[in-house]
Amino acid sequence: MSEKVKPYSNSSLGKKEQVAKMFDTISKEYDGLNRVISFGIDVKWRKKVVQIVATTNPNSILDIATGTGDLAINLIDTTASKIVGIDISEGMLQVGRSKIKKLHLENTIDMMFGDSENLPFEDESFDAITVAFGVRNFESLEKGLLEIYRVLKTGGTFVVLETSVPSKTPFKQGYKFYSTQILPLIGKIFSKDKVAYKYLSNSAASFPYGEQFNNILLKNGFIAVENRPQTFGVASIYVAKK
């Protein structure tokens, strides 16, 4: 399970604190390196998330593990008048706030420091909730999902974009080689944090994707759960309702 994978094996800090420290360190390089690592396909995946959310005509959206705010900014293309991005990395939030300021979106998007396992919102606060490449970083996946369920309105939509592992040849073998050999090497060469991209690879490989994650969502109260594999299965979009 993803909870067992931590960025720094020699640290006494918990997973949550380690993840925050890691993203603080790589925050300024994250966007550029992410585009390189994903060959820019992550932009296309986020647009699909926005399209799914847009069909529900939400007034309010919460983007958890918002990072530098890419998805929160994209969600402007919905009917939402209120978008909140929340993250445990202040470094990532600072980058995101700078981007939002340049786009003059401060009145629509609010970037907040906060923990997915203890969300600072009342029950049934949001019409839609999104998480892009963040659920595998939760210290307790179940606690995070229960909090999401709590603050999502009845009838609301929950959309997750997360890495997954292709099941068909040759994509499975190609993905394994790229994620275990190439991605960590890119991180070592270009990143300030030499272990960060090894952790991102390991956490992706250990995450319970596909039907396993569908079942976890169902177990935690969500309904109408479905997963939609993207780009030969290297990522998946999960859609669920409350």
Sequence and secondary structure as in RCSB ss.txt:
>XXXX:A:sequence
MSEKVKPYSNSSLGKKEQVAKMFDTISKEYDGLNRVISFGIDVKWRKKVVQIVATTNPNSILDIATGTGDLAINL
IDTTASKIVGIDISEGMLQVGRSKIKKLHLENTIDMMFGDSENLPFEDESFDAITVAFGVRNFESLEKGLLEIYR
VLKTGGTFVVLETSVPSKTPFKQGYKFYSTQILPLIGKIFSKDKVAYKYLSNSAASFPYGEQFNNILLKNGFIAV
ENRPQTFGVASIYVAKK
>XXXX:A:secstr
 GGG  S TT  S HHHHHHHHHHHHHHHHHHHHHHHTTTHHHHHHHHHHHHHHTT  SEEEEET TTSHHHHHG
GGSS SEEEEEES HHHHHHHHHHHHHTT TTTEEEEE  TTS SS TT EEEEEEES GGG SSHHHHHHHHHH
HEEEEEEEEEEEE    STTHHHHHHHIIIIIHHHHHHHH SSTTHHHHHHHHHHHS  THHHHHHHHHTT EEE
EEEEEGGGTEEEEEEE 
